[in-house]
């Protein structure tokens, strides 16, 4: 488990979080066609006072033995972690919204070995988080 330090002082802000487990599939499809995509699945669960990142994703069966993707896979996980961290900072810096008190668990990835780009998985992560936390913001009023 990796812990993320938020950009705010936890005891001085109102934190937007989730109250129940949320399972999410997030996808980013590039405009160049439907075969150019990034697909991730993750779970967010409440965790009072902390923001955590946990990886349970493993390289998919058809990519085992593919040296290029075996080397790129850890970079992909790091990109998703960085995207989560960037989302938390952007919400606070740009929207003055403190999000936290949850654990993000990456459960699986779908990689197209000929077309997937590491950057696209970061975008898919951001899209999924935005959908979850926009709904939480709308619930608050």
Protein Blocks (a to p, Z undefined) as FASTA:
>chain_A
ZZdddfbdfklcccdddfbdcddddddddfkbjklccdddddddddehiacdddfbdcdf
klgopaklmmmmmmmmmmmmmmmmmmmmmmmmmnopacehiacddfbdcddfklpcfklm
mmmmmmmmmmmmmmmmmmnZZ
